[in-house]
Amino acid sequence: MKVSIVIDTCVFISALRSKNGASYKLLSLIDSSKFKFNLSVPLVLEYEAVAKRMSRAIGLTYQDIDDVIDFMCTIGKHRKVHFLWRPNLKDPNDDFVLELAVESESKYIVTYNIRDFLGAKKFKVKVITPQELLRIIGELS
């Protein structure tokens, strides 16, 4: 059974910034059978807003960003969040990521901002880094 995950925006942006590292490796595997990737409209909109705001710094055009996000939307499992669990996290802007993880019954939120998701424990969602997920799915020793 594939593990179900939610990828935080910081991991998405890190993958766009560099082809080296765990974030890029993780995103390069989203169309594999290694895990199930969950999306919601608020998460996709945040991916787009942050990536386009940083487009010059990451060396991508708006069209490049749209193409990556379109591909992710094709592969990802679209979820509608019916219950809001706010406030739960110290940064209210992260609550929608946790809500998606709860609604999709994701086992993991993949992020570099572990401390931002301390409230996830009460929902039985583990918060891990991309490197940890790659190790779990057998892509990193």
VOVO-747533 format. One record per atom (N, C-alpha, C): x, y, z. Coordinates in nm, 3 decimals. Each point is the difference from the previous one (the first is absolute). Layout:
REM residues N
+---------+---------+---------+
!       X !       Y !       Z !
+---------+---------+---------+
!       X !       Y !       Z !
...
+---------+---------+---------+
REM end
This chain:
REM residues 141
+---------+---------+---------+
!       X !       Y !       Z !
+---------+---------+---------+
!   0.084 !  -0.119 !   0.000 !
!  -0.084 !   0.119 !   0.000 !
!   0.088 !   0.125 !   0.000 !
!  -0.031 !   0.092 !  -0.089 !
!   0.079 !   0.122 !  -0.010 !
!  -0.026 !   0.090 !   0.120 !
!   0.106 !   0.065 !   0.047 !
!  -0.012 !   0.094 !   0.109 !
!  -0.061 !   0.130 !  -0.055 !
!  -0.088 !   0.060 !   0.077 !
!  -0.068 !   0.123 !  -0.041 !
!   0.069 !   0.120 !   0.064 !
!   0.028 !   0.104 !  -0.083 !
!   0.075 !   0.115 !   0.049 !
!  -0.061 !   0.133 !  -0.047 !
!   0.040 !   0.106 !   0.069 !
!  -0.024 !   0.138 !  -0.042 !
!   0.137 !   0.067 !  -0.002 !
!   0.029 !   0.069 !  -0.108 !
!   0.129 !   0.068 !  -0.015 !
!  -0.019 !   0.148 !   0.028 !
!   0.070 !   0.050 !   0.099 !
!  -0.007 !   0.141 !   0.038 !
!   0.065 !   0.086 !  -0.109 !
!  -0.040 !   0.125 !  -0.004 !
!   0.047 !   0.094 !  -0.103 !
!   0.152 !   0.017 !   0.003 !
!   0.061 !  -0.001 !   0.117 !
!   0.146 !   0.019 !   0.006 !
!   0.074 !  -0.111 !  -0.074 !
!  -0.054 !  -0.120 !   0.000 !
!   0.062 !  -0.112 !  -0.071 !
!  -0.018 !   0.018 !  -0.151 !
!  -0.118 !   0.043 !  -0.039 !
!  -0.028 !   0.027 !  -0.142 !
!   0.096 !   0.107 !  -0.054 !
!   0.016 !   0.109 !   0.074 !
!   0.087 !   0.110 !  -0.043 !
!   0.146 !  -0.046 !  -0.003 !
!   0.040 !  -0.077 !   0.100 !
!   0.137 !  -0.051 !   0.003 !
!   0.029 !  -0.085 !  -0.124 !
!  -0.097 !  -0.080 !  -0.042 !
!   0.018 !  -0.083 !  -0.119 !
!   0.013 !   0.084 !  -0.126 !
!  -0.072 !   0.112 !  -0.005 !
!   0.010 !   0.088 !  -0.117 !
!   0.132 !   0.075 !  -0.004 !
!   0.056 !   0.028 !   0.117 !
!   0.124 !   0.078 !   0.010 !
!   0.123 !  -0.079 !  -0.043 !
!  -0.002 !  -0.131 !   0.023 !
!   0.120 !  -0.079 !  -0.027 !
!  -0.035 !  -0.142 !  -0.041 !
!   0.076 !  -0.051 !  -0.097 !
!  -0.019 !  -0.139 !  -0.042 !
!   0.080 !  -0.096 !   0.089 !
!   0.070 !   0.055 !   0.096 !
!   0.073 !  -0.081 !   0.097 !
!  -0.083 !  -0.005 !   0.128 !
!   0.009 !  -0.108 !   0.068 !
!  -0.065 !  -0.006 !   0.130 !
!  -0.125 !  -0.085 !   0.004 !
!  -0.047 !  -0.018 !   0.122 !
!  -0.112 !  -0.090 !   0.028 !
!  -0.133 !   0.053 !  -0.053 !
!  -0.020 !   0.130 !   0.003 !
!  -0.128 !   0.055 !  -0.048 !
!  -0.020 !  -0.030 !  -0.148 !
!   0.102 !   0.024 !  -0.079 !
!  -0.009 !  -0.028 !  -0.144 !
!  -0.021 !  -0.150 !  -0.024 !
!   0.074 !  -0.081 !   0.071 !
!  -0.013 !  -0.145 !  -0.014 !
!  -0.143 !  -0.043 !   0.033 !
!  -0.055 !   0.055 !   0.108 !
!  -0.136 !  -0.032 !   0.040 !
!  -0.100 !   0.039 !  -0.109 !
!   0.010 !   0.122 !  -0.050 !
!  -0.093 !   0.043 !  -0.104 !
!   0.019 !  -0.078 !  -0.130 !
!   0.122 !  -0.047 !  -0.026 !
!   0.021 !  -0.080 !  -0.120 !
!  -0.067 !  -0.137 !   0.012 !
!  -0.040 !  -0.038 !   0.119 !
!  -0.064 !  -0.130 !   0.022 !
!  -0.152 !   0.008 !   0.013 !
!  -0.059 !   0.119 !  -0.019 !
!  -0.144 !   0.011 !   0.025 !
!  -0.086 !  -0.083 !  -0.095 !
!   0.054 !  -0.036 !  -0.114 !
!  -0.078 !  -0.084 !  -0.092 !
!   0.039 !  -0.147 !   0.011 !
!   0.075 !  -0.034 !   0.104 !
!   0.037 !  -0.140 !   0.023 !
!  -0.106 !  -0.065 !   0.088 !
!   0.022 !  -0.124 !   0.031 !
!  -0.093 !  -0.071 !   0.089 !
!   0.050 !  -0.001 !   0.144 !
!   0.094 !   0.089 !   0.032 !
!   0.062 !   0.000 !   0.132 !
!  -0.088 !   0.062 !   0.109 !
!  -0.086 !   0.096 !  -0.037 !
!  -0.086 !   0.067 !   0.097 !
!  -0.118 !   0.063 !  -0.071 !
!  -0.101 !   0.035 !   0.080 !
!  -0.117 !   0.071 !  -0.052 !
!   0.009 !   0.144 !   0.046 !
!  -0.006 !   0.091 !  -0.094 !
!   0.021 !   0.143 !   0.022 !
!  -0.137 !   0.070 !   0.000 !
!  -0.034 !   0.069 !   0.109 !
!  -0.129 !   0.065 !   0.014 !
!   0.010 !   0.151 !  -0.020 !
!  -0.103 !   0.055 !  -0.064 !
!  -0.008 !   0.143 !  -0.030 !
!  -0.136 !   0.055 !   0.038 !
!  -0.003 !   0.129 !   0.026 !
!  -0.126 !   0.073 !   0.016 !
!   0.013 !   0.131 !  -0.075 !
!  -0.110 !   0.065 !  -0.027 !
!   0.004 !   0.128 !  -0.070 !
!   0.086 !   0.101 !   0.075 !
!  -0.017 !   0.017 !   0.133 !
!   0.085 !   0.097 !   0.070 !
!   0.150 !  -0.031 !  -0.010 !
!   0.036 !  -0.127 !   0.002 !
!   0.141 !  -0.036 !  -0.010 !
!   0.055 !   0.030 !  -0.139 !
!  -0.074 !  -0.033 !  -0.103 !
!   0.044 !   0.029 !  -0.137 !
!   0.013 !   0.151 !  -0.020 !
!  -0.094 !   0.076 !   0.051 !
!   0.007 !   0.146 !  -0.012 !
!   0.122 !   0.056 !   0.073 !
!   0.034 !  -0.060 !   0.114 !
!   0.119 !   0.047 !   0.070 !
!   0.126 !  -0.038 !  -0.077 !
!   0.007 !  -0.123 !  -0.051 !
!   0.114 !  -0.038 !  -0.083 !
!   0.020 !   0.103 !  -0.111 !
!  -0.108 !   0.033 !  -0.069 !
!   0.007 !   0.092 !  -0.113 !
!   0.042 !   0.140 !   0.043 !
!  -0.061 !   0.052 !   0.105 !
!   0.029 !   0.137 !   0.044 !
!   0.146 !   0.015 !   0.044 !
!   0.047 !  -0.093 !   0.080 !
!   0.137 !   0.010 !   0.049 !
!   0.100 !  -0.020 !  -0.113 !
!  -0.024 !  -0.099 !  -0.085 !
!   0.093 !  -0.027 !  -0.111 !
!   0.006 !   0.118 !  -0.097 !
!  -0.113 !   0.058 !  -0.031 !
!   0.000 !   0.113 !  -0.094 !
!   0.061 !   0.125 !   0.062 !
!  -0.019 !   0.017 !   0.130 !
!   0.063 !   0.113 !   0.069 !
!   0.152 !  -0.014 !  -0.003 !
!   0.049 !  -0.123 !  -0.002 !
!   0.144 !  -0.026 !   0.003 !
!   0.054 !  -0.040 !  -0.137 !
!  -0.078 !   0.016 !  -0.105 !
!   0.036 !  -0.055 !  -0.131 !
!   0.137 !   0.046 !  -0.049 !
!   0.032 !   0.126 !   0.017 !
!   0.133 !   0.047 !  -0.046 !
!   0.112 !  -0.066 !   0.080 !
!  -0.018 !  -0.008 !   0.131 !
!   0.103 !  -0.058 !   0.086 !
!   0.022 !  -0.149 !  -0.030 !
!  -0.106 !  -0.069 !  -0.041 !
!   0.016 !  -0.143 !  -0.028 !
!   0.024 !  -0.028 !  -0.148 !
!  -0.001 !   0.105 !  -0.082 !
!   0.036 !  -0.014 !  -0.141 !
!  -0.104 !  -0.069 !  -0.086 !
!  -0.127 !   0.016 !   0.036 !
!  -0.107 !  -0.061 !  -0.078 !
!  -0.099 !   0.107 !  -0.046 !
!  -0.060 !  -0.024 !  -0.115 !
!  -0.105 !   0.090 !  -0.047 !
!  -0.132 !  -0.040 !   0.065 !
!  -0.098 !   0.087 !  -0.011 !
!  -0.134 !  -0.033 !   0.048 !
!  -0.053 !  -0.125 !  -0.070 !
!   0.029 !  -0.011 !  -0.129 !
!  -0.046 !  -0.118 !  -0.075 !
!   0.066 !  -0.127 !   0.051 !
!   0.130 !   0.007 !   0.032 !
!   0.070 !  -0.116 !   0.058 !
!  -0.070 !  -0.044 !   0.129 !
!  -0.029 !   0.097 !   0.084 !
!  -0.065 !  -0.029 !   0.129 !
!  -0.138 !  -0.060 !  -0.024 !
!  -0.077 !   0.060 !  -0.092 !
!  -0.133 !  -0.054 !  -0.032 !
!   0.010 !  -0.144 !  -0.049 !
!   0.101 !  -0.029 !  -0.081 !
!   0.017 !  -0.136 !  -0.053 !
!   0.028 !  -0.100 !   0.112 !
!   0.087 !   0.037 !   0.093 !
!   0.031 !  -0.089 !   0.112 !
!  -0.124 !  -0.023 !   0.085 !
!  -0.071 !   0.107 !   0.031 !
!  -0.119 !  -0.012 !   0.084 !
!  -0.110 !  -0.080 !  -0.072 !
!  -0.016 !   0.024 !  -0.130 !
!  -0.099 !  -0.078 !  -0.076 !
!   0.032 !  -0.149 !   0.005 !
!   0.129 !  -0.034 !  -0.013 !
!   0.040 !  -0.140 !   0.008 !
!  -0.032 !  -0.057 !   0.138 !
!   0.031 !   0.076 !   0.103 !
!  -0.027 !  -0.045 !   0.136 !
!  -0.150 !  -0.021 !   0.022 !
!  -0.080 !   0.089 !  -0.057 !
!  -0.146 !  -0.013 !   0.012 !
!  -0.053 !  -0.122 !  -0.075 !
!   0.067 !  -0.036 !  -0.108 !
!  -0.038 !  -0.119 !  -0.075 !
!   0.029 !  -0.127 !   0.080 !
!   0.111 !   0.000 !   0.070 !
!   0.045 !  -0.118 !   0.075 !
!  -0.063 !  -0.009 !   0.139 !
!  -0.014 !   0.114 !   0.066 !
!  -0.044 !   0.002 !   0.139 !
!  -0.146 !  -0.038 !   0.019 !
!  -0.030 !  -0.042 !   0.121 !
!  -0.137 !  -0.034 !   0.040 !
!  -0.065 !   0.127 !   0.053 !
!  -0.104 !   0.046 !  -0.069 !
!  -0.068 !   0.124 !   0.039 !
!  -0.095 !  -0.027 !   0.115 !
!   0.010 !   0.083 !   0.102 !
!  -0.082 !  -0.017 !   0.121 !
!  -0.073 !   0.130 !   0.030 !
!  -0.122 !  -0.013 !   0.048 !
!  -0.076 !   0.115 !   0.049 !
!  -0.002 !  -0.009 !   0.152 !
!   0.038 !   0.107 !   0.064 !
!   0.002 !   0.002 !   0.146 !
!  -0.135 !   0.052 !   0.047 !
!  -0.072 !  -0.085 !   0.073 !
!  -0.133 !   0.036 !   0.047 !
!  -0.002 !   0.050 !   0.144 !
!   0.103 !  -0.033 !   0.076 !
!   0.007 !   0.041 !   0.139 !
!   0.125 !   0.084 !   0.022 !
!  -0.018 !   0.113 !   0.063 !
!   0.114 !   0.085 !   0.032 !
!   0.035 !  -0.022 !   0.147 !
!   0.125 !  -0.023 !   0.027 !
!   0.049 !  -0.030 !   0.134 !
!   0.080 !   0.117 !   0.054 !
!  -0.047 !   0.121 !  -0.018 !
!   0.078 !   0.119 !   0.035 !
!  -0.042 !   0.058 !   0.132 !
!   0.090 !   0.068 !   0.064 !
!   0.145 !  -0.001 !  -0.020 !
!   0.062 !  -0.120 !   0.069 !
!   0.101 !  -0.055 !  -0.060 !
!   0.071 !  -0.114 !   0.056 !
!   0.150 !   0.018 !   0.002 !
!   0.050 !   0.077 !  -0.093 !
!   0.144 !   0.017 !  -0.012 !
!   0.039 !   0.142 !   0.036 !
!   0.127 !   0.019 !   0.032 !
!   0.043 !   0.134 !   0.040 !
!  -0.009 !   0.100 !  -0.114 !
!   0.015 !  -0.048 !  -0.123 !
!  -0.017 !   0.086 !  -0.118 !
!  -0.132 !  -0.038 !  -0.066 !
!  -0.102 !   0.086 !   0.011 !
!  -0.131 !  -0.035 !  -0.057 !
!   0.004 !  -0.024 !  -0.151 !
!   0.104 !   0.049 !  -0.067 !
!   0.013 !  -0.024 !  -0.144 !
!   0.037 !  -0.145 !  -0.032 !
!   0.036 !  -0.077 !   0.101 !
!   0.032 !  -0.142 !  -0.020 !
!  -0.118 !  -0.092 !   0.032 !
!  -0.105 !   0.055 !   0.059 !
!  -0.113 !  -0.084 !   0.040 !
!  -0.062 !  -0.076 !  -0.118 !
!  -0.008 !   0.062 !  -0.117 !
!  -0.063 !  -0.068 !  -0.113 !
!   0.081 !  -0.121 !  -0.046 !
!   0.131 !   0.000 !   0.023 !
!   0.082 !  -0.116 !  -0.034 !
!  -0.035 !  -0.115 !   0.095 !
!  -0.010 !   0.030 !   0.128 !
!  -0.039 !  -0.101 !   0.098 !
!  -0.141 !  -0.051 !  -0.029 !
!  -0.092 !   0.090 !  -0.032 !
!  -0.137 !  -0.042 !  -0.030 !
!  -0.005 !  -0.094 !  -0.120 !
!   0.080 !   0.027 !  -0.100 !
!   0.008 !  -0.090 !  -0.116 !
!   0.054 !  -0.136 !   0.042 !
!   0.103 !   0.000 !   0.082 !
!   0.058 !  -0.127 !   0.046 !
!  -0.103 !  -0.081 !   0.078 !
!  -0.077 !   0.066 !   0.085 !
!  -0.103 !  -0.070 !   0.079 !
!  -0.109 !  -0.053 !  -0.093 !
!  -0.051 !   0.083 !  -0.089 !
!  -0.109 !  -0.040 !  -0.089 !
!   0.042 !  -0.116 !  -0.091 !
!   0.122 !   0.004 !  -0.049 !
!   0.048 !  -0.103 !  -0.093 !
!   0.055 !  -0.124 !   0.071 !
!  -0.004 !   0.004 !   0.133 !
!   0.056 !  -0.108 !   0.081 !
!   0.146 !  -0.026 !  -0.035 !
!   0.072 !   0.108 !  -0.026 !
!   0.142 !  -0.010 !  -0.030 !
!   0.077 !  -0.042 !   0.124 !
!   0.098 !  -0.082 !  -0.022 !
!   0.086 !  -0.042 !   0.110 !
!   0.104 !   0.107 !   0.031 !
!   0.041 !   0.075 !  -0.105 !
!   0.108 !   0.097 !   0.017 !
!  -0.030 !   0.135 !  -0.063 !
!   0.048 !   0.105 !   0.066 !
!   0.018 !   0.131 !  -0.061 !
!   0.150 !   0.011 !  -0.022 !
!   0.040 !   0.027 !  -0.123 !
!   0.142 !   0.009 !  -0.034 !
!   0.037 !   0.148 !  -0.007 !
!   0.093 !   0.040 !   0.090 !
!   0.035 !   0.142 !   0.012 !
!   0.140 !   0.013 !   0.058 !
!   0.056 !   0.119 !  -0.015 !
!   0.123 !   0.034 !   0.071 !
!  -0.032 !   0.076 !   0.128 !
!  -0.124 !   0.039 !   0.016 !
!  -0.042 !   0.080 !   0.115 !
!  -0.071 !  -0.087 !   0.104 !
!   0.072 !  -0.095 !   0.054 !
!  -0.055 !  -0.096 !   0.094 !
!  -0.069 !   0.069 !   0.119 !
!   0.065 !   0.100 !   0.055 !
!  -0.055 !   0.071 !   0.117 !
!  -0.133 !   0.068 !  -0.028 !
!  -0.024 !   0.038 !  -0.123 !
!  -0.126 !   0.066 !  -0.035 !
!  -0.120 !  -0.093 !   0.009 !
!   0.025 !  -0.130 !   0.003 !
!  -0.109 !  -0.097 !  -0.002 !
!  -0.008 !  -0.085 !   0.127 !
!   0.040 !   0.055 !   0.112 !
!  -0.003 !  -0.076 !   0.124 !
!  -0.141 !  -0.047 !   0.037 !
!  -0.103 !   0.073 !  -0.040 !
!  -0.138 !  -0.039 !   0.029 !
!  -0.050 !  -0.120 !  -0.078 !
!   0.079 !  -0.049 !  -0.094 !
!  -0.043 !  -0.112 !  -0.084 !
!  -0.006 !  -0.132 !   0.078 !
!   0.076 !  -0.009 !   0.108 !
!   0.005 !  -0.124 !   0.078 !
!  -0.138 !  -0.045 !   0.047 !
!  -0.082 !   0.095 !   0.042 !
!  -0.132 !  -0.038 !   0.054 !
!  -0.092 !  -0.057 !  -0.108 !
!   0.036 !   0.019 !  -0.126 !
!  -0.078 !  -0.056 !  -0.111 !
!   0.066 !  -0.125 !  -0.058 !
!   0.104 !  -0.046 !   0.066 !
!   0.074 !  -0.120 !  -0.042 !
!   0.063 !   0.016 !  -0.138 !
!   0.043 !   0.122 !  -0.030 !
!   0.072 !   0.029 !  -0.124 !
!   0.145 !   0.027 !   0.040 !
!   0.092 !  -0.072 !  -0.063 !
!   0.142 !   0.020 !   0.028 !
!   0.054 !   0.108 !  -0.093 !
!   0.089 !   0.080 !   0.053 !
!   0.061 !   0.107 !  -0.077 !
!   0.147 !  -0.037 !  -0.019 !
!   0.039 !  -0.013 !  -0.128 !
!   0.135 !  -0.047 !  -0.031 !
!   0.061 !   0.084 !  -0.112 !
!   0.130 !  -0.012 !  -0.015 !
!   0.072 !   0.070 !  -0.108 !
!  -0.004 !  -0.084 !  -0.127 !
!   0.031 !   0.060 !  -0.113 !
!   0.008 !  -0.078 !  -0.125 !
!   0.100 !  -0.116 !   0.010 !
!   0.113 !   0.024 !   0.065 !
!   0.100 !  -0.107 !   0.015 !
!  -0.059 !  -0.118 !   0.076 !
!  -0.075 !   0.028 !   0.106 !
!  -0.062 !  -0.109 !   0.077 !
!  -0.098 !  -0.079 !  -0.085 !
!  -0.080 !   0.069 !  -0.079 !
!  -0.096 !  -0.072 !  -0.086 !
!   0.074 !  -0.083 !  -0.103 !
!   0.102 !   0.055 !  -0.060 !
!   0.078 !  -0.079 !  -0.098 !
!   0.058 !  -0.124 !   0.063 !
!   0.043 !   0.009 !   0.122 !
!   0.052 !  -0.116 !   0.071 !
!  -0.112 !  -0.102 !   0.023 !
!  -0.116 !   0.047 !   0.042 !
!  -0.115 !  -0.087 !   0.027 !
!  -0.044 !  -0.076 !  -0.125 !
!   0.001 !   0.066 !  -0.115 !
!  -0.047 !  -0.064 !  -0.123 !
!   0.112 !  -0.073 !  -0.076 !
!   0.117 !  -0.004 !   0.061 !
!   0.110 !  -0.077 !  -0.058 !
!   0.078 !   0.070 !  -0.109 !
!  -0.006 !   0.132 !  -0.004 !
!   0.072 !   0.075 !  -0.103 !
!   0.127 !   0.066 !   0.053 !
!   0.029 !  -0.021 !   0.126 !
!   0.120 !   0.058 !   0.063 !
!   0.048 !  -0.096 !   0.105 !
!   0.128 !  -0.027 !   0.000 !
!   0.052 !  -0.095 !   0.100 !
!   0.058 !   0.074 !   0.118 !
+---------+---------+---------+
REM end
